[in-house]
Amino acid sequence: MALTCNIDQRGKTARFVLGAFIEVSGMLLGVLWYFGWTPAWTIWPAIAIWLSGIFVLFEAMIGWCAVRAMGFKTPI
């Protein structure tokens, strides 16, 4: 699967905003875990959310959408 550009500027912007939100959510959950305000197991969802945000930001940066690459049509 080649990483060729398959989204326009609106899609890039939408993915950037979504990726930033996901990144902040993952970091916030990690900070809450660090200070002991959440159970010990919450570090794993925090890492997964943070890595998902990195992937979405990567998609925005190169203009590629994994879902569209699999053949699904997305509205943006």
C-alpha positions in Angstrom: 0.0 0.0 0.0 1.7 3.2 -1.2 1.4 6.3 0.9 0.2 8.6 -1.9 -1.8 11.7 -1.2 -5.5 10.8 -1.2 -7.1 13.7 0.8 -7.5 17.4 0.1 -6.7 20.4 2.3 -10.0 20.1 4.2 -9.2 16.5 5.1 -5.7 17.4 6.2 -7.1 20.1 8.4 -9.7 17.9 9.9 -7.1 15.2 10.6 -4.7 17.7 12.1 -7.4 19.0 14.5 -8.5 15.5 15.4 -4.9 14.4 15.9 -4.1 17.3 18.2 -7.2 16.6 20.3 -6.4 12.9 20.6 -2.7 13.7 21.5 -3.8 16.1 24.3 -6.3 13.5 25.5 -3.7 10.8 25.7 -1.2 13.1 27.4 -3.8 14.3 29.9 -4.6 10.7 30.8 -0.9 10.0 31.2 -0.5 12.9 33.5 -3.4 11.8 35.6 -1.8 8.4 35.8 1.6 9.9 36.7 0.1 11.8 39.7 -1.8 8.7 40.9 -5.2 10.2 40.2 -6.3 7.2 38.1 -5.7 3.4 38.5 -2.4 1.9 37.5 -3.9 0.2 34.4 -4.8 3.5 32.8 -1.3 4.0 31.5 -2.0 1.5 28.7 -5.0 3.3 27.3 -3.1 6.5 27.6 -0.2 5.1 25.5 -2.7 3.7 23.0 -4.5 7.0 22.7 -1.3 9.0 22.4 0.1 6.7 19.7 -3.2 6.9 17.8 -2.9 10.7 17.9 0.6 10.5 16.4 -0.7 8.3 13.6 -3.5 10.8 12.8 -1.1 13.7 12.8 1.2 11.6 10.5 -1.8 11.2 8.1 -2.5 14.9 8.2 1.1 15.7 7.5 1.5 13.6 4.4 -2.1 13.9 3.2 -2.9 10.2 3.4 -5.9 8.5 4.9 -5.6 4.9 5.9 -9.4 4.4 5.7 -9.6 5.8 2.2 -6.6 3.7 1.2 -8.6 0.6 2.1 -11.3 1.6 -0.3 -13.9 3.3 1.9 -15.3 6.6 1.0 -15.1 9.3 3.7 -17.1 12.5 3.7 -14.1 14.8 4.2 
